Each structure stands twice: as structure tokens, then as C-alpha cells.
Amino acid sequence: MFQNRPASAADLIPQSERQPCEVWTRVMGYHRPVSSFNLGKKGEFRERLYFSERAAGLE
């Protein structure tokens, strides 16, 4: 099924050498890691909509 797909970084790096990626976001004028958010704030973060210049026709 996936015989002709190109190799990705996940295919090339052994699981033992991989590390989690920490996501940061701007909240109230300063940056914080999403992992430090409480349950409610994590839910708000997942529901955010992101502005796209292409979708708005501004490119």
C-alpha cells in the first residue's frame, strides 16, 4: 500500500533517538509552553482558528 512513498524523518530516526517536540504559544503578550496549560486552556488552544492570508485573499 505505501510501497512508493518517500522516506520521512520518522522512518530514518530510531525510536530510541527521538524526542518529543515542545509547542509554545503566545498568551497575553508572553510565550508559554502548551504543556504547562491547565485542562481548560489546553481545550481552548485546540479550538483556536488560525488566520491564513491565502484564504483571506491577501497574498
Secondary structure, 3 states (H helix, E strand, C coil): CCCCCCCCHHHHCCHHHCCCCCCEEEECCEEEEHHHCCHHHHHHHHHCCCCCHHHHCCC
